[in-house]
Amino acid sequence: MSLAKPAMRGLLGKRLRFHLPIAFALSLVAAAAFKYGVTEPRKQAYADFYKQYDATKEFNNMREAGIFESVRPTGK
């Protein structure tokens, strides 16, 4: 009984025809999952934060805490 010869001719092309569309589809799925799972919630969180953010109030709180060297708190 003799062994069959391995099919080496055209093996790369045959494997690429099978694996390339799968890799392309998986990369699209991963990109879409990252966009809607990470970036969109992050953008929404920033938008929600800056809707109610008051920079003047925050500055006054930091000034009263004594964080700045160039601005003295109002009580001193």
Long-range contacts (C-beta under 8 A, 24 or more apart in sequence): none
